[in-house]
Amino acid sequence: MESFASAPPGLQRLFEECQRVYPDQKNPLQVSTILKFWLGGNDVLDYITMYDNRGDPTRNIPPHWHYVSFGLSDLHGDGRVHIPEPSVDLEFRSGMGFELTFRLLKGNEQRPPTWPANLLQDLARYVFNTGNRFCVGDNIPWLKKSLDNSNSKILHMLIAEDAQLRRTETPFGWVDFCQIVGVTSEELDQASRWNGKGVLNLLKNNPTTGGEFLITDMKRSKSVFELFPESLRELEDDLEREGSDLVGVNAEFTFREFSGISIKEEVKTDDYCEDPPMDASREFVSMKAEEFSPFSSSMSTSNSLSMSGPIDTKPVTGHTVPLGGIEFTLAPYAAKFLVLAIKDRIRHGRHFTFKSQNLAVTFVAESVTGAMVNRRNPYALIGYWMQILIPDDLVPRMLTSFEGIMKNSENLNLPIEFEFLDKGLKIIIDNPRMTESKNFLP
């Protein structure tokens, strides 16, 4: 690692924050990129430092390895990687505004395993390739064998606030430390349906599931809901009463109008040249059928589209186009979120959005304010954003129709068609026609 004196200013401030936590580890082990990204290399992170955290027996914190990335934030301030963004605010973020960390329970090894460093590089490449930033509460399905490519039950990730490293002010803006937490499939599913922060709080409650520092144990074989069944019952009761805080997923889809105003060609997720970015309130999650897909659990419970819809950029067209009947085709890997949209969002008077790179479709409950649809005009399009009204009397019919998806979401016999023709709506679960899958990772 570069010496304190010779380190670029942004990197030096991050070093100082790490030394506040580890004052006795002046020269920790590290993985250093030989050919830096800004010199044409493939690895986004300049450094990944590996600290030896001895834990604290009095607080039931076991010894573990603590990995810290350097490179998602602006280390140099000269534009070689991150172009400074002008801001009218007094505070501004450095680069992506965060670095990644990971805490791995120690085994018998004398040196930290290097696979977490590769994991952090993969995540960093995704961030650079897409521009999608991670926030606390986000959840990341990792559709590989497991995080360490073993037979471990720890297959996916949640994003937490690092237990020790604090937000750091650098000469180029602030930097948060977002900790990757390994979780089981059941924990990921409940985080996706409920919210990531809620599941993280459950994991913190017992050292077996991560404890106060949310330490990942790759040998853990049971989820927090298997170990403590009462927590799942409480979660289900909360969902039944309050609904879900998750308001959208990124997924492949197409739609077309089959009556009323004629749209001659099918609208596809790659038909528009402008990319609608993620809403500033982090109310979307990203989802792919490929090998990597990040999720986000929004903590917003707003039922106003004017406050929380994908409207942070000017749409392609400035006027609303009412549509006739809609045929909506959704990729099968997102089918379970269609059920969530109706059961845990629309049924509670909220909205839910399916968003691709270039198009967004929002299902809207009757009580949502700020929508461009109503009973008279239940379907409308403005630029890249379509809204579909789900009237109150349609909700129980849809839930009854979707029972097969609920019971067998992992093995669907495609295509599956749901017709609500009296409402002018047809939903198909199938691979969207003529839609190319775009890889997140190189």
N, C-alpha and C positions, 0 to 999 in steps of 0.2 A: 504494500500500500504506500501511496505517496506520503511523505513526511508532513507533519502538521504545517510546517513553514512553507512548503512548496505546493500544498494542495490548493486547487482553485477555490475561490471564496464560498461558493455554494456547498461544495463538498466539505470544506473545513467546518462550516457550521453544523453539518450533520455528524461529522466526526466528534465534535464537541458534545453534542447531545448523547451520542453513544458512550463517550467516556464519562459522562455524568453517571450513567448506569453501571458502567464497567471500568471504574478508575484504575483497577489493577491489571487490565488487559490492554496495554499500550500497542501491542502488535498482534492482534488476533489473526487466526487463520482466515484466509479469504480465497475466493475464486475471482481471478482478474481476467477480463477479456483481452486477448492478445491483440486482435485487430478491432479497434473501437468502431462502434456503429457509425460515428461521424467520419471515419476514414474508409467506409465501405464494408465494414464487417456486418455479420448477421445478428450478433448478440446486442440487444438494446442496452443492457445494464453494463456499466463500466466495471463495477465491483459488486460482489456479494460477500459480505463479511459474516463470519461464523463465530459467535461468542459462546463461551462456556458458562452457562448459568447454573450456579450451584444450588439453586432453590432455597426454600425456607421451611424446615420441618415444622416450625411452630405454626405455620399457616397452611400446612399440607400441600406445599408447592414442591414437587420433586425436582431433582436435577434434570436439566434439559439443554439442548442446543438451541441457540437463538440466532436465526439467519436474518440479515438486514440487507436490503438492496440499495444501490446507489446508481441513479441514472434516469429514473422516471421524472425526477425533479430536475431543474436547471442547475447543473453543477458549475458551469463556466460563465454563463451570462453574456456570451459573445455571439450567440446565434448559430453556433456550430451544430446544435441539436434542436434546441427549443427556440422558437422565435418569440421574443417577449410580446405579450399582449397588452396594448394600452388599456388602461382602466381609469375610470373616473372615481373609483372607490379608493379609500385610503389604504385598504388592504387588497392585495392581489396574490394569486398563487404562483408558485415557482414551477414552471413546466407544467406537468400534469397535476401538480399540487399534492402528490403523495409519493411515498416509497412503500415497498412491500416488506413484510416481516413474516417469519414462520417459527414456531416453537415445536420442537420434536423431542419427545420423551427419550431420555438416554437408555440405551441397552448396555451390553457389555463392551461395546466398541470404545476404543481409546481416542479416536478422531471422529469428527462429525461426518456423517454420510454426505455425499455430494449430490444425490438425487434431488434434494429440495432446491439446490441452486438451479438445476435444470428446470424444475417446475416454475421457479420465479422468472426465469428467462422466458419460458413459454407464455406466461401470463403477461409479462411486459411487452412481448412482441404483439400480442393481441391488442393491448392498449394502444400501441403505436400505430398498428395497422388500421384500427377502426376509429380511434379518437374517443372511444368510450372509456370513461374513467370509472374506477371502483369507489364505492362509498360503504360506510359501515352499514351492515344489514344485507348487503348484496349476497347472492348465493350463486355458486358456480358448479353446474353439472360437468363432470369430467368423464366423458364417455370412453375412457380407456380402461385398462384392466383394473388399476387402482392408482393412487397417487405415486406409489413407489414401484408400480408394475409388478406387484406380487399378488398373492391371493387374499390380501387384506380386505376387510369389510369397509375400510375407510376409502370411499370411492369419490367423494365430492368435497366441496369447500364452501365455507361461509366466510364473510369478511367482517372482522371485528376491529375495534380500536385497540392498538397495541397496549398491553398492560403496563408498560413502563416508559416507553418512548413517547414524548409529548409533542404537540404541534410546535414546530421550530420556525422562527423567523430567520430567513436568510437574506442576503443583499438582493436577491432576485424574487422574493416573495415567500409566502408561508408554505410549509410542507407538513402534511400529516403522515403518520405511520399506520398503515392498514395491515392488520395481521390476518394471514391466511389460517383458517381453522379447518382441519380435516373432519368430515362427518360421514355418516352412513347414508344409504339411500333413503331410509325412512325419515331421517332427520332433514335431509334435503327436501323431500316431498312436503313435509309439514312446514318447513320454512317458506317454500314456494306458495303454499296455500294460505298460510297464516302470515307470519313476517319473520325475517331473519333475526332481528334483534330479540324477539321473544324466544326463539329456539336457543340463541346464544346464552340468554339468561338462564335457561334450564340447564345447559351444559355447565355453566359456572357453579351450579349448586352442589356439585359433588366432584371430588378429585378423580373418581373413576372416569368421568366424561370430560375431563379437561381442567376442572377447578377454576380458581380465581384467575389464573394466567392463560386459560384455554389452551393447554398444552396438548398437542396431537399425539395420541398413542396408536401407532399403526397396528398394534396387536389387539386393540379393543374389538370384541366380536359382537357386542350387543349395543343397540341404540339406547338413548336416554329414555325412550318410551317403553322399551322392553325391560330395562332395569327398574324404571319407576312408572308403572302403568297408570297411576293416578294422574300423572302429568298429561298423558294423552287424553284422558277423559275430561280434564279441565280445559284442554285446548279445544276439543270438539264442542264442549258446552259454550265456550267463548265464541267460536265460529258460528254456532247456531244462533246465538243472541246478537252478535255484533257484525258478523260477516268478515270478509277478508280485507286486509290492507293492501293487497297486491292489486294494482290497477291495470297491468298490461304485460304482454309478452311480445318479444320479437319472433315472428314466425312467417313462413312462406305461405302465401295465399293468392287467390285470384277472385275476382267477382265480375259479374256481368248483369246487365239489366235484361229481363225477359218480358217486360210489358211496359206500357207507358211511354215516356220519352225514349227514343231509340238511340242507344249507343252501339254503333255497328260492330266495333271490335271489342274483344274481351280486354278489360283493364288488367294489366299485369304488374307485378311488383318491380319490374325494371322498365316501365313505360315512361318514367319521368326523369328528367335530367338533374333536378335538384334533390339534394339529400336532406330530408327533414331530420335534424339532430334530435337527440334525446331531450326531453323536457327538463328544465332546470331543477324541477322538484324531484327528480329521480324516480318518476312514477312508472317506469318501464323496466322490463327485464329482457335480456337478450337470449335468444334460443335458436339452436341449430340442430339439424339432424346429423351433423358431422361429428368430428372427434372432440370438439370443445365448444362450450356455450356458456357464457356468463349470465347469471340471473341477478335481478335486483328486487328486493322487497321494499316497496314504498311504505313509509310510515304515515303518509297523508291519507286522511279519510274524507277529503273534500268531495262533495257531490256536485260541484260546479265545474262544468267543462271550461268556462271562461277563466277559471283559476288554475286548472290542472290538465287541460288538454294539450295536444302537441301543436302549439300555436306560437312557439318562440321564434319562428322565422316567417317571413311573408310568404303566403301560399302562391302556387303557380298562377292561379287565377283569383281574382278578388271578389267574385260573386258566387252565390250559392246556386247549385243546379239541383232541383228536385228530381228524384228518380222514381220509376215505377217499381215493379217487383224485382227483387234481388236474388240472384243465385250466388252464394258465397261458398267457395271451395277452400278448405283448410288442410294443411299438411297433417298427416296422422300423428306425428310426434307431438303436436300441439293440441290433440283432441281433448286431453284431460283438462286443459285450461279453458276449453269451451264450456265444459261442465262447471268449472270453478266460476267462470264469468257469470253464468246464470244463477247458480246456487248460492254462491258466497258474495256476489256483488250486485247483480241486477235485482235479485230477490230482496235485497236490503236497500233498494232505492239509489244505487250508485251506478257507475259506468266502468267499462272495461275495454281496453284497446289492444288490438293485434296490429303490430307495426313491423313493416319490413324496412329495408334500407331506404326505399323510395315511396312508400305508401303507408297510410294508416287507416284502419277501420275501427270505429268505436261503437260498441253496443251500449245503448243508453236506456236507463230506466225512465219511466214517466216523470218521476219527481226530480230528475236532474235539472238544474238550472243552467242557463247559458248555452243550451243546445240549439242546433239549427234544424232539428226535427221535432215533429209533434204528431198527433193522431191523424191530422189531415194530410201531412206530408211526412211519412215515417222514414223516408230514405232521402238522403241528400249528399251532395258532393261539393266540396270547395277545395280547389286545387288538388293536392295529393291526399286530402283527408275526407273519408266517407263516414257518415254516421247512420246507424241502424237503430230505430226505436224498437224496443221490446216492451209492448204494453203489458200492464199488470195481468190481464187475463190470459196472456200467452205463456207466462212463466211456468205455471204448474204443468201445462201440456209439454213444454220443452223438457222439463225435468223428467217427466215420465218417459218421453221418447229417448232421452239420453241414458237411461238406466243401463243399457248394454255397454256403453262406453265406460261407465263407472265401474262395472264389474270386470271388464276385460280390456283395459286401456293398453296393455302391452302386446296384445295379439289380436288386432282388429282384422276382420275379413273385408277388404276394400273392394270397391268403394261402398261407403255407407251413405244413404241419402235420407234426409229428414225434410218432409214437405209440410209447410204451414201455408198452404196456398190461399186460404181465406184472408191471410195477412200479407200475401204477396211475397213470401219468403221461402227460400229453399236453401238448405245447408248440406254440403257434401263433404265428407271426410275422405280425402284422396290426395295423391300427389298432384299439386297444382299443375295443370297442363302448360307447357311451353315456358315454365319458370325454371331458370338455371339456378342451381345451388351455388352460392358464393362462399368460398372458404374464408374463415376468419384468420387462420394461420397460414403462413407461407408453406 
